[in-house]
Amino acid sequence: MIDQAPIRIGEYRVAKKSGSLRAILGSCVGVALIDDQQQLAGLAHILLPDSGGRSNTKKDQLGVGRYADTAVPIMVRLMKRMGRVTSPLAAYLAGGANMFGSRVDETIGDLNIRAAERALHQLQIKIVAKQCGGQCGRRIAVDVATGQVTIEGIGT
């Protein structure tokens, strides 16, 4: 298995046949998309819930990978270009932690989780597993060849 550098904040990657996609998350949300029959996978490291209509132009220095509403659809498009998606994609979510124990009703992690869920729902992609919220960071790793997704807590 080819092990690439972790996906940084605002990045997304798709891969076919082999390799490992991984990210370390705090309040950010990792969205993994899997088509295990075609050995296709994608992973986004989402920083913010909504792009507000911004696109990946010079006016938007953050880029589409940082937002749930743009990162998820672009990963799906790239996966379809890489290979015929023959079965429904499966989604895995991780992250969205309240890293600093803020005592507010809604944290950025909460907003990121809901935005990722909404983006997946709009594309009719089922969430098969989710480890979100709480106060600890997480690691997410995807084995592209097998479609296996591993999510583990950091500092629990």
C-alpha positions in Angstrom: 0.0 0.0 0.0 1.3 3.4 -1.0 1.2 5.7 2.1 0.9 9.3 1.1 1.3 12.4 3.4 -1.7 13.2 5.4 -4.4 15.3 3.8 -4.1 18.8 5.2 -6.9 21.2 6.1 -8.9 22.2 3.1 -7.5 19.4 0.9 -9.2 16.5 -0.6 -7.9 13.5 -2.6 -9.3 10.6 -4.5 -7.5 7.4 -5.4 -8.0 4.2 -7.2 -6.7 0.7 -6.7 -4.1 1.3 -4.0 -2.8 3.7 -1.4 -3.8 5.2 1.9 -5.7 8.4 2.4 -5.5 9.9 5.9 -6.0 13.0 8.0 -5.7 14.2 11.6 -8.8 16.1 12.7 -10.0 18.4 15.5 -13.0 20.5 14.9 -12.6 19.8 11.2 -14.6 17.0 9.7 -13.2 14.2 7.6 -15.5 12.8 4.9 -14.4 9.5 3.4 -16.3 8.2 0.3 -15.9 4.6 -0.7 -16.8 2.4 -3.7 -15.1 -0.8 -2.6 -16.2 -2.7 -5.7 -14.3 -0.4 -8.0 -11.5 0.3 -5.4 -12.2 4.0 -5.4 -12.0 6.2 -2.4 -11.9 9.9 -1.5 -11.2 11.9 1.6 -11.8 15.5 2.4 -10.4 17.5 5.4 -13.2 20.1 5.8 -12.6 23.2 7.8 -15.9 25.2 7.4 -19.5 24.3 6.8 -20.5 26.5 4.0 -18.8 28.3 1.1 -21.4 31.0 0.9 -21.5 30.6 -2.9 -17.7 31.3 -3.2 -15.9 29.2 -5.8 -12.3 28.3 -6.3 -11.2 31.6 -7.7 -8.6 34.3 -6.7 -11.4 35.9 -4.7 -11.6 32.8 -2.6 -8.2 32.0 -1.2 -9.5 29.1 0.9 -10.6 26.9 -2.0 -13.4 24.4 -2.5 -11.9 21.7 -0.3 -12.3 23.7 2.9 -16.1 23.7 2.7 -18.5 20.8 3.2 -21.0 22.0 0.5 -18.3 22.1 -2.2 -15.7 19.4 -1.1 -18.2 16.5 -1.1 -19.7 17.1 -4.6 -16.2 17.7 -6.2 -14.9 14.4 -4.7 -17.9 12.6 -6.2 -17.3 14.1 -9.6 -13.6 13.2 -9.5 -14.4 9.6 -8.4 -16.8 9.2 -11.3 -14.1 10.4 -13.7 -11.6 8.0 -12.3 -13.9 5.0 -12.7 -17.4 4.0 -13.2 -19.1 4.1 -9.8 -21.1 0.9 -9.9 -22.5 0.8 -6.4 -23.8 3.4 -4.1 -21.0 5.3 -2.4 -20.6 4.8 1.3 -19.6 7.7 3.6 -17.7 7.8 6.8 -17.5 10.9 9.0 -15.0 11.7 11.7 -14.0 14.8 13.6 -16.1 17.8 14.5 -14.8 17.9 18.1 -15.1 20.7 20.6 -11.4 20.9 21.1 -11.3 23.6 23.7 -14.3 22.7 25.7 -16.3 25.8 24.7 -19.5 26.2 26.5 -21.7 27.3 23.6 -24.8 25.7 22.2 -23.3 25.2 18.8 -19.5 24.8 18.0 -17.8 25.0 14.6 -17.4 21.2 14.9 -21.2 20.8 15.2 -21.8 23.1 12.2 -19.2 21.1 10.2 -20.8 17.8 11.1 -24.3 19.0 10.1 -23.1 20.6 6.8 -21.3 17.4 5.8 -24.4 15.3 6.6 -26.5 17.7 4.5 -24.1 17.6 1.6 -24.1 13.7 1.7 -27.9 13.6 2.0 -28.3 15.9 -1.1 -26.2 13.5 -3.1 -28.1 10.5 -1.7 -25.0 9.1 -0.1 -25.5 6.9 3.0 -23.4 7.5 6.1 -22.4 4.0 7.2 -20.3 5.0 10.2 -19.6 8.2 12.1 -17.4 9.2 15.0 -18.0 12.9 15.6 -18.2 15.4 18.4 -16.8 15.1 21.9 -13.6 16.9 22.9 -10.8 14.8 21.4 -9.2 14.8 18.0 -9.3 11.9 15.7 -7.3 10.2 13.0 -9.1 8.8 9.9 -7.4 6.5 7.4 -8.7 4.8 4.3 -7.2 1.8 2.6 -8.1 2.4 -1.0 -7.6 -1.3 -2.1 -9.9 -2.7 0.5 -12.2 0.2 1.3 -11.5 -0.2 5.0 -11.8 2.9 7.0 -10.2 3.3 10.4 -11.1 6.1 12.9 -9.3 6.4 16.2 -9.3 9.0 19.0 -6.2 11.0 19.8 -5.6 11.7 23.5 -8.6 9.8 24.8 
